[in-house]
Amino acid sequence: MSDDGARIDRLEMRLTEQDQAIEDLNRTITEQWRIIDRLTRQVAVLTEHVEEAAGRTDPRTPEPPPPHY
């Protein structure tokens, strides 16, 4: 019977450790999702700014030479 009790204790310990690992992974994934969401919004804003800047220039007008010319 003591073998069964020790086996149950080991299984309970493993279950507790696995529960903690799952909680840690969930926290990590949640934080990464927040970061990905923030970066996605930043990329969208930057893309909009680039498109607006590109729309302001007339493609028929040549760019002036750089200042070192």
Secondary structure, DSSP 8 states (H G I E B T S, - for coil): -HHHHHHHHHHHHHHHHHHHHHHHHHHHHHHHHHHHHHHHHHHHHHHHHHHHHHHHS-TTS-----TT-
